[in-house]
Amino acid sequence: MTEPQREFDIVLYGATGFVGKLTAQYLAKVGGPARIALAGRSVAKLRDVRESLGDAASGWELIEAEAGQPSTLNDMAARTRVVVATVGPYTKYGLPVVAACAAAGTDYADLTGETMFIRESADLFGKEAADNGARIVHSCGFDSIPSDLTVYALYKRALADGAGQLGETNFVLRGFAGGVSGGTAASMIEVMHTSSTDPEARRAMSDPYTLSTDRAAEPELGHQSDTPWRRGRDIAPELDGIWTGAFVMGATNSRIVRRSNALLDWAYGRSFRYSENMSVGSSVVAPVAAALGTAANAAVLGLGSRYFDKLPRSLVERVLPKPGTGPSERARENGHYTVETYTTTTSGARYRATMSQQGDPGYKATSVLLGECGLALALDRDALSDLRGVLTPATALGDALLARLPGAGVTMKTERL
């Protein structure tokens, strides 16, 4: 397929938001030869952002575009190879941007953790995007790259070793320091609002394969808990002595990982089972903390999906961080995360993939991951997969990210246990 000539390599849409500014800073630092433009509702605010970035961004063009004016989005998408979108909640603002990119054959990356937005994106624009050669890549931040990429790395390692397909696979958040971003909080509100007002959405959210490319083709593996409460040793001998509980983003991340398996024609395996946990340590109160955390998560997801919309919206928004806000630079720098994903293959071989990164996961780390996804889509075209349509980070960018991320300060390794 011959690629059309474009004026820009990357347009960062939503550059005046908190994570948008951090992503712009990262691109100004490492973007090198990429032709970059900033887009958003206010050219004046975009100009302020550009001026804060120094000489590296002084020549970046500013584009006025907003979700309420589709013609501006169409023009934006037609001018660039890639749109990197940080404007959320995506359920509210994202679909017009996806529509513009699908129509123009423009690649797209975002930070969404909103499962039903991804489902709607695929249903409405997946075929058009594929027909026009566009890669629509959702969940390119801390949600859900560590989940998606560690499983992909395990698949690649087992394949290279001839060790069979992946079976029981478990993600464990081993270390974490940071907060919930305002954008993530706003996305959580939209997810709960949709679930509590739409019974069909609530049913879909309870289906572990709701993001599958072909639900009828998925294997019937019985109940799969996205966030079980378990002793570490029940996951892997290396975790003996610790307790694990629910990880709040497990429900979203697990569906992305299962979509990757389906997009790859179930290459991970027909008996692939996946769940996510977070470590709560090994103290005497750890099992209680794990149980309470898991119960609280289940209550929020279960009761919230039914009754959230009955709560005063202003009350909910008052206790959560506001979109466009975030922690101090010192807090962002001091944040970090480490994840370990364990798998046992169909031949009985055991592997572990470890991924770690410095920086607040929801802010600094996420801006690095999103920036690298945008750069990979724009500059590493030969390393990308041949798939088109609504994709996942692993299926669109897996090999490119495995090559790129170490240079961005992300530690990634796989080992046979």
C-alpha positions in Angstrom: 0.0 0.0 0.0 1.5 3.3 -1.1 1.4 5.8 1.8 0.1 9.3 1.1 2.5 12.2 1.6 1.7 14.1 4.8 2.8 17.5 6.1 3.5 16.2 9.6 4.7 13.0 11.2 2.8 13.6 14.5 0.0 15.9 15.6 -0.4 15.9 19.4 -4.1 16.6 20.0 -4.9 17.9 23.5 -1.4 19.4 24.0 -2.7 21.9 26.6 -3.9 19.3 29.1 -1.7 18.1 31.9 -0.6 14.8 30.3 -0.7 16.5 26.9 1.9 19.0 28.1 4.1 16.3 29.5 3.9 14.4 26.2 4.8 17.5 24.3 7.8 18.0 26.6 8.9 14.5 26.0 8.6 14.8 22.2 10.5 18.0 22.2 13.3 16.3 24.1 13.6 13.1 22.0 11.5 13.7 18.8 14.6 14.5 16.8 13.7 14.6 13.1 10.0 14.1 13.5 7.8 16.8 12.1 5.5 17.6 15.0 2.5 20.0 15.4 0.3 20.8 18.4 -3.5 20.8 18.2 -6.3 21.8 20.5 -9.2 24.2 20.9 -7.2 27.3 21.8 -4.3 28.5 19.6 -3.3 31.0 22.3 -2.9 28.2 24.9 -1.1 26.0 22.4 1.3 28.9 21.8 2.0 29.1 25.5 2.8 25.4 25.5 5.1 25.7 22.6 7.0 28.6 24.1 7.5 26.5 27.3 9.2 23.8 25.3 12.3 25.7 24.2 14.1 25.9 20.9 13.4 22.3 19.9 9.7 23.1 19.4 10.0 26.6 18.2 9.1 25.6 14.6 6.1 23.4 15.5 2.9 24.4 13.9 -0.3 25.1 15.9 -3.6 23.7 14.7 -7.0 24.7 16.0 -9.2 21.5 16.3 -12.0 20.3 18.6 -14.3 17.4 18.9 -17.4 19.6 18.4 -16.3 20.7 15.0 -15.6 17.5 12.9 -14.3 19.5 9.9 -11.4 20.7 12.0 -10.6 17.1 13.0 -10.8 15.9 9.4 -8.4 18.6 8.3 -6.0 17.8 11.2 -6.0 14.0 10.4 -5.5 14.6 6.7 -2.3 16.5 7.4 -0.4 14.0 9.5 0.8 10.4 9.6 -0.1 10.0 13.2 -2.6 11.7 15.7 -1.6 11.3 19.3 -4.7 12.1 21.4 -4.8 13.0 25.1 -8.2 14.5 25.2 -10.5 12.6 27.5 -12.8 11.3 28.7 -12.7 9.4 25.4 -16.3 8.3 25.6 -17.2 12.0 25.4 -14.6 13.4 23.1 -12.8 10.5 21.4 -15.0 9.0 18.7 -14.9 12.0 16.3 -11.1 11.9 16.4 -11.1 8.2 15.7 -13.6 8.8 12.9 -11.4 11.4 11.3 -8.3 9.2 11.4 -10.1 6.2 10.1 -11.5 8.2 7.1 -8.1 9.7 6.4 -6.0 6.5 6.8 -4.1 8.2 9.6 -2.6 6.2 12.5 -3.8 7.1 16.0 -2.8 6.5 19.6 -4.5 7.4 22.8 -4.5 6.8 26.6 -8.0 5.5 27.1 -8.9 3.0 29.8 -12.6 3.1 28.8 -13.5 -0.4 27.6 -16.9 0.5 26.0 -15.3 3.4 24.1 -12.8 0.9 22.6 -15.7 -1.5 21.8 -17.6 1.3 20.1 -14.5 2.5 18.2 -14.0 -1.0 16.8 -17.6 -1.5 15.9 -18.1 1.8 14.2 -14.7 2.5 12.6 -12.7 -0.8 12.6 -13.5 -1.8 9.0 -13.1 1.7 7.6 -9.7 2.1 9.3 -8.5 -1.3 8.0 -9.7 -0.5 4.5 -7.9 2.9 4.5 -4.7 1.5 6.1 -5.1 3.2 9.5 -3.8 1.7 12.8 -6.1 2.9 15.6 -4.1 2.0 18.8 -5.9 2.5 22.1 -4.5 2.3 25.7 -0.9 3.4 25.0 0.0 4.5 28.6 0.4 2.8 31.9 -3.0 1.5 31.0 -2.3 -0.9 29.2 1.2 -1.2 27.8 2.9 -3.0 30.8 0.1 -5.6 30.7 0.0 -6.0 26.9 3.7 -5.8 26.2 4.9 -8.2 29.0 2.5 -10.9 27.7 3.6 -10.2 24.1 7.2 -10.5 25.2 6.5 -13.9 26.9 4.8 -15.1 23.7 7.8 -14.1 21.6 10.2 -15.8 24.1 8.2 -19.0 24.3 7.9 -19.1 20.5 11.6 -18.6 20.0 12.3 -21.4 22.5 9.8 -23.8 20.9 8.2 -24.1 24.4 4.6 -24.2 23.3 1.7 -21.7 23.7 0.9 -19.6 26.8 -1.4 -21.1 29.4 -2.1 -19.7 32.9 -0.6 -16.2 32.8 -0.7 -13.7 35.7 0.4 -10.1 35.9 1.5 -8.8 39.3 2.1 -5.2 40.1 5.1 -5.6 42.4 5.9 -2.0 43.2 4.1 1.3 42.6 4.4 4.9 43.7 2.1 7.5 42.2 -1.4 8.8 42.0 -4.5 8.6 39.9 -4.4 11.2 37.2 -7.3 13.6 36.7 -7.8 12.2 33.2 -8.0 8.6 34.5 -10.5 9.7 37.2 -12.7 11.4 34.5 -12.5 8.2 32.5 -13.6 6.1 35.5 -16.5 8.4 36.0 -17.6 8.0 32.4 -17.2 4.2 32.6 -19.4 4.0 35.7 -21.9 6.4 34.2 -22.2 4.3 31.1 -22.6 1.1 33.0 -25.2 2.4 35.4 -27.4 3.8 32.6 -27.0 1.2 29.9 -27.8 -2.5 30.8 -26.2 -3.7 27.6 -22.9 -1.9 28.5 -23.1 -3.4 32.0 -23.5 -6.9 30.5 -20.6 -6.3 28.1 -18.3 -5.1 30.9 -18.9 -8.4 32.7 -17.7 -10.4 29.7 -13.9 -11.1 29.8 -14.0 -11.2 26.0 -16.0 -8.1 25.3 -13.1 -6.6 23.2 -12.6 -9.8 21.2 -12.6 -9.6 17.4 -14.9 -12.6 17.3 -16.7 -13.4 20.5 -18.1 -16.7 19.2 -14.6 -18.0 18.4 -13.3 -17.5 21.9 -12.5 -20.6 23.9 -14.8 -21.5 26.8 -12.5 -21.7 29.7 -15.0 -21.3 32.5 -15.0 -18.4 35.0 -12.1 -16.0 34.7 -11.6 -13.5 37.5 -9.7 -10.4 36.3 -8.6 -9.5 39.8 -8.6 -12.5 42.2 -7.3 -12.5 45.8 -4.5 -15.0 46.1 -1.3 -16.0 47.9 1.7 -15.2 45.8 2.8 -18.8 45.8 -0.5 -19.7 44.1 0.7 -17.6 41.2 4.4 -18.6 41.2 6.9 -20.1 43.6 9.0 -17.0 43.3 6.2 -15.0 45.0 6.0 -17.2 48.1 5.4 -15.2 51.2 3.5 -12.3 49.7 -0.2 -11.7 49.3 -1.9 -10.2 46.3 -5.2 -8.4 45.8 -7.2 -6.7 43.1 -5.5 -4.2 40.8 -8.0 -1.5 40.0 -7.2 -1.4 36.2 -7.2 -5.1 35.9 -10.6 -5.3 34.3 -9.6 -2.9 31.5 -6.1 -4.3 31.0 -7.2 -7.9 30.8 -9.6 -7.2 28.0 -6.9 -5.5 26.0 -4.6 -8.5 26.4 -7.3 -10.9 25.4 -8.1 -8.7 22.3 -4.4 -8.9 21.4 -4.7 -12.7 21.5 -7.7 -12.6 19.2 -6.1 -10.1 16.8 -3.1 -12.5 16.5 -5.5 -15.4 15.6 -5.1 -16.8 19.2 -1.4 -17.2 18.8 -0.9 -16.9 22.6 -3.0 -20.1 22.8 -6.5 -21.4 23.0 -6.0 -22.2 26.6 -4.6 -18.8 27.5 -6.0 -17.5 30.8 -5.0 -14.1 32.2 -5.6 -12.1 35.4 -4.0 -9.2 37.2 -3.1 -8.6 40.8 -1.1 -6.2 42.9 1.2 -7.2 45.7 0.3 -6.0 49.2 3.4 -7.4 50.8 4.2 -10.0 53.4 3.3 -8.4 56.7 0.8 -10.0 59.2 -1.9 -7.7 57.9 -1.2 -8.4 54.2 -3.9 -11.1 53.8 -6.5 -8.8 55.4 -5.4 -5.9 53.2 -5.5 -8.0 50.1 -9.0 -9.3 51.0 -10.4 -5.9 51.8 -8.9 -4.3 48.7 -10.3 -7.0 46.5 -13.7 -6.8 48.1 -13.7 -3.0 47.8 -12.8 -3.2 44.1 -15.5 -5.7 43.5 -18.0 -3.5 45.3 -17.1 -0.4 43.3 -17.3 -2.3 40.0 -20.4 -4.2 40.9 -22.5 -1.7 42.8 -21.0 1.3 40.9 -22.0 -0.2 37.6 -25.6 -0.3 38.7 -26.1 2.7 41.0 -23.3 5.2 40.2 -25.7 7.5 38.3 -27.9 7.9 41.3 -25.0 9.7 43.2 -24.8 13.5 42.8 -22.2 14.0 40.0 -20.8 17.1 41.8 -20.1 15.0 44.9 -18.2 12.3 43.0 -16.2 14.9 41.1 -15.3 16.8 44.3 -13.4 13.8 45.8 -11.5 12.9 42.6 -8.7 14.8 40.9 -9.8 17.2 38.2 -8.9 16.7 34.5 -6.0 18.9 33.6 -4.5 18.7 37.1 -1.6 16.7 38.4 1.2 16.3 41.0 4.3 18.4 41.4 7.3 17.8 39.3 9.1 16.3 42.3 6.2 13.8 42.8 6.2 12.9 39.2 10.0 12.3 39.2 9.8 10.2 42.4 7.1 7.9 41.1 7.8 4.4 39.7 6.4 1.0 38.9 7.5 -2.6 38.5 5.4 -5.3 37.1 6.1 -9.1 36.8 4.1 -11.3 34.5 4.3 -15.1 34.9 3.3 -17.8 32.5 3.3 -21.5 32.2 3.3 -22.8 28.7 1.5 -25.9 27.3 4.8 -27.8 27.5 5.2 -26.9 31.2 7.9 -24.3 30.7 7.7 -21.3 33.1 8.7 -17.8 32.2 8.6 -14.3 33.8 8.6 -10.9 32.1 9.6 -7.9 34.1 9.0 -4.3 33.2 9.9 -1.3 35.3 10.0 2.5 34.8 10.9 5.6 36.8 8.2 8.3 37.0 4.7 8.6 38.3 2.8 5.9 36.3 -0.2 8.0 35.5 1.8 11.1 34.4 5.5 11.0 33.6 5.7 7.3 32.8 2.6 7.5 30.7 3.8 10.5 28.7 7.0 8.6 27.9 5.1 5.5 26.8 2.6 7.5 24.7 5.4 9.6 23.1 7.3 6.4 22.2 4.1 4.9 20.6 3.6 8.0 18.6 7.3 8.0 17.4 7.1 4.3 16.6 4.0 4.8 14.5 5.6 7.8 12.7 9.2 6.7 12.3 9.4 2.9 12.6 7.0 2.0 9.9 9.0 -1.0 8.7 9.0 -2.5 12.3 5.2 -2.3 12.7 2.8 -5.2 12.1 0.8 -5.6 8.9 -2.4 -5.4 10.9 -4.8 -2.5 10.3 -7.9 -1.3 12.0 -8.6 -1.0 15.7 -5.6 -2.6 17.4 -3.8 -2.9 20.7 -0.3 -1.7 21.6 1.1 -5.3 21.3 -0.5 -6.1 18.0 0.4 -2.8 16.3 3.7 -1.9 17.9 5.0 -4.9 19.8 8.3 -5.4 18.1 8.9 -1.7 17.7 8.2 -1.0 21.4 10.4 -3.9 22.6 13.3 -2.3 20.6 12.4 1.3 21.5 11.6 1.3 25.2 15.0 0.4 26.7 16.3 3.6 25.1 13.5 5.5 26.8 14.6 4.3 30.3 12.1 1.4 30.5 13.6 -1.8 31.8 12.2 -4.9 30.1 13.4 -8.5 30.3 12.1 -12.1 30.0 13.6 -15.1 31.7 12.9 -18.8 31.8 12.4 -20.0 35.4 
